[in-house]
Amino acid sequence: MDAPFTGSVFLGMSVDGFIARPDGDLAWLTGGDEGGGGGAGRDGAGEGGDFGFAEFVSGIDALVMGRGTYEVIAPLAEWPYQGKPVHVLSSALAPDPRITLHRSFDEAVAALTAAGYRRVYVDGGRTVHDFLAAGLVGELTLSRVPVLIGEGHTPFGPLPADVQLEHVRTRTFPGGMVQTTYRVRRDA
């Protein structure tokens, strides 16, 4: 699928590739004790500030996410995307003045294209997978927290073709988190 924008992914995940437990729990990622997780905030794994997230968000024009990701972010005391248009894929959410709702993937892509965005932050497991499958992701930054959770939600799964990646950089943080950025190869 052709679009004038590039999708960029920035995800925290377990070493075994999960972004949340099957029930949606993120305590292992944020340093909580639920489920026995290690977490980014425990034993120094969270040292190092925001791990480049603020810089990443400053370089995007808009965000697109799924309902599940929105439901995690919506109740936060401070809306983390001030000044950035946020598009949410959902057929069940009630309107929220902070977001633009889209009932389908195609509707969201059309709206992002019509708005003239150049770089769009793609967030949430199913949403990342759908954008990858459509060939609309140009860059992935994956921050692997040093914990194995065994099962859960992943943005990766069956794709119509291999997605070839080119390594851009890898950074390590105190506590063991490893962050790697890849560019999607279009010549493959």
C-alpha positions as CSV (number, residue, x, y, z in Angstrom):
1,M,0.0,0.0,0.0
2,D,1.4,3.4,-0.9
3,A,1.0,6.4,1.4
4,P,2.9,9.7,1.5
5,F,3.7,9.2,5.2
6,T,6.2,6.9,7.0
7,G,5.1,4.9,10.0
8,S,7.5,4.9,12.9
9,V,7.2,2.4,15.7
10,F,8.6,2.9,19.3
11,L,7.8,0.0,21.5
12,G,8.9,-1.4,24.9
13,M,8.8,-5.2,25.0
14,S,10.0,-8.2,26.9
15,V,13.1,-10.0,25.6
16,D,10.7,-12.7,24.3
17,G,8.9,-10.1,22.2
18,F,5.7,-9.3,24.1
19,I,4.4,-5.8,24.7
20,A,1.8,-6.8,27.3
21,R,0.6,-9.9,29.2
22,P,-2.5,-11.7,27.9
23,D,-4.7,-9.7,30.2
24,G,-3.0,-6.4,29.1
25,D,-0.9,-6.0,32.3
26,L,2.2,-3.8,31.8
27,A,3.6,-4.0,35.4
28,W,6.6,-5.9,34.2
29,L,7.4,-3.0,31.8
30,T,6.7,-0.1,34.2
31,G,8.4,-1.6,37.2
32,G,5.3,-2.8,39.2
33,D,5.2,-6.0,41.1
34,E,2.2,-7.6,39.5
35,G,2.9,-11.0,37.9
36,G,6.4,-11.1,39.3
37,G,7.7,-9.0,36.5
38,G,11.2,-7.4,36.5
39,G,10.1,-4.2,34.8
40,A,11.8,-1.1,33.4
41,G,11.7,0.6,36.8
42,R,13.1,-2.1,38.9
43,D,16.8,-2.7,39.8
44,G,17.9,0.3,37.6
45,A,16.4,-0.9,34.3
46,G,14.5,2.3,34.2
47,E,17.5,4.6,34.8
48,G,18.2,6.8,31.9
49,G,15.1,9.0,31.7
50,D,12.6,8.4,29.0
51,F,14.9,6.4,26.8
52,G,14.7,8.8,23.9
53,F,10.9,8.8,23.8
54,A,10.4,12.6,24.0
55,E,12.9,13.1,21.2
56,F,11.1,10.5,19.1
57,V,7.7,12.1,19.7
58,S,9.1,15.6,18.9
59,G,10.0,14.3,15.4
60,I,6.5,12.9,14.5
61,D,3.6,14.7,13.0
62,A,0.8,12.6,14.4
63,L,0.0,9.3,16.2
64,V,-2.2,6.4,15.3
65,M,-3.0,3.7,17.8
66,G,-5.6,1.0,18.6
67,R,-8.3,1.0,21.2
68,G,-6.3,-1.0,23.7
69,T,-3.4,1.4,23.7
70,Y,-5.7,4.4,23.9
71,E,-7.5,2.8,26.9
72,V,-4.1,2.6,28.7
73,I,-3.2,6.2,27.9
74,A,-6.6,7.9,28.3
75,P,-6.8,7.9,32.1
76,L,-3.3,9.4,32.6
77,A,-3.3,12.6,34.6
78,E,-1.3,14.4,31.9
79,W,-2.1,13.7,28.2
80,P,1.4,12.7,26.8
81,Y,0.8,13.9,23.3
82,Q,0.0,17.6,23.8
83,G,0.1,19.3,20.4
84,K,0.1,16.1,18.4
85,P,-3.0,14.9,16.5
86,V,-3.9,11.4,17.9
87,H,-5.9,9.0,15.7
88,V,-7.4,5.9,17.2
89,L,-8.8,2.8,15.4
90,S,-11.9,1.6,17.1
91,S,-15.5,0.8,16.3
92,A,-16.6,0.8,20.0
93,L,-15.0,3.9,21.6
94,A,-17.0,6.9,22.7
95,P,-15.9,10.3,21.3
96,D,-13.0,12.0,23.1
97,P,-12.1,15.6,22.0
98,R,-8.4,14.7,22.3
99,I,-8.6,12.1,19.5
100,T,-9.9,11.4,16.0
101,L,-11.7,8.1,15.8
102,H,-11.6,5.8,12.7
103,R,-13.8,2.8,12.4
104,S,-11.4,1.0,10.0
105,F,-7.7,0.7,9.0
106,D,-8.4,2.0,5.5
107,E,-10.3,5.0,7.0
108,A,-7.4,5.8,9.2
109,V,-4.8,5.6,6.4
110,A,-6.9,7.8,4.2
111,A,-7.2,10.4,7.0
112,L,-3.5,10.4,7.7
113,T,-2.8,10.7,4.0
114,A,-5.3,13.5,3.5
115,A,-3.9,15.4,6.5
116,G,-0.5,15.5,4.7
117,Y,1.5,13.9,7.6
118,R,5.0,12.8,6.8
119,R,6.0,10.8,9.9
120,V,3.3,9.0,11.9
121,Y,4.0,7.2,15.2
122,V,2.2,3.8,15.0
123,D,1.5,2.3,18.4
124,G,-0.3,-0.8,19.8
125,G,0.1,-4.4,18.9
126,R,-2.6,-5.0,16.3
127,T,-2.1,-1.5,14.8
128,V,1.7,-2.0,14.4
129,H,1.0,-5.4,12.8
130,D,-1.6,-4.0,10.4
131,F,0.7,-1.2,9.3
132,L,3.7,-3.6,8.9
133,A,1.5,-6.0,6.8
134,A,0.5,-3.0,4.6
135,G,4.1,-1.9,4.1
136,L,3.5,1.4,5.9
137,V,6.2,1.2,8.5
138,G,9.6,2.6,7.7
139,E,11.3,2.5,11.1
140,L,11.1,0.4,14.3
141,T,12.7,1.2,17.6
142,L,12.4,-1.7,20.0
143,S,13.3,-1.4,23.6
144,R,13.8,-4.8,25.2
145,V,13.4,-4.9,28.9
146,P,15.4,-7.7,30.6
147,V,12.5,-9.9,31.5
148,L,10.9,-13.0,29.9
149,I,7.1,-13.1,30.5
150,G,6.4,-16.3,28.5
151,E,3.2,-15.2,26.8
152,G,1.2,-12.1,25.9
153,H,0.5,-9.7,23.1
154,T,3.0,-9.2,20.3
155,P,2.9,-6.8,17.3
156,F,4.6,-9.5,15.3
157,G,2.8,-12.5,13.7
158,P,2.0,-13.7,10.2
159,L,2.8,-11.2,7.5
160,P,2.2,-11.4,3.8
161,A,6.0,-11.3,3.2
162,D,9.2,-11.0,5.1
163,V,10.0,-7.5,6.3
164,Q,13.7,-7.0,5.8
165,L,15.4,-4.7,8.3
166,E,18.6,-2.7,8.3
167,H,20.2,-2.0,11.7
168,V,20.5,1.7,12.4
169,R,21.8,1.8,16.1
170,T,21.7,0.0,19.4
171,R,21.9,1.6,22.8
172,T,22.1,0.0,26.2
173,F,20.8,1.5,29.4
174,P,21.7,0.9,33.1
175,G,19.7,-2.1,34.3
176,G,20.0,-4.0,31.1
177,M,17.5,-2.5,28.7
178,V,18.7,-2.7,25.1
179,Q,17.1,-0.4,22.5
180,T,17.6,-1.1,18.8
181,T,16.4,0.9,15.9
182,Y,15.9,-0.6,12.5
183,R,15.0,0.9,9.1
184,V,12.7,-1.2,6.9
185,R,14.5,-2.1,3.7
186,R,12.5,-1.2,0.7
187,D,14.9,-2.8,-1.8
188,A,14.2,-6.3,-0.5
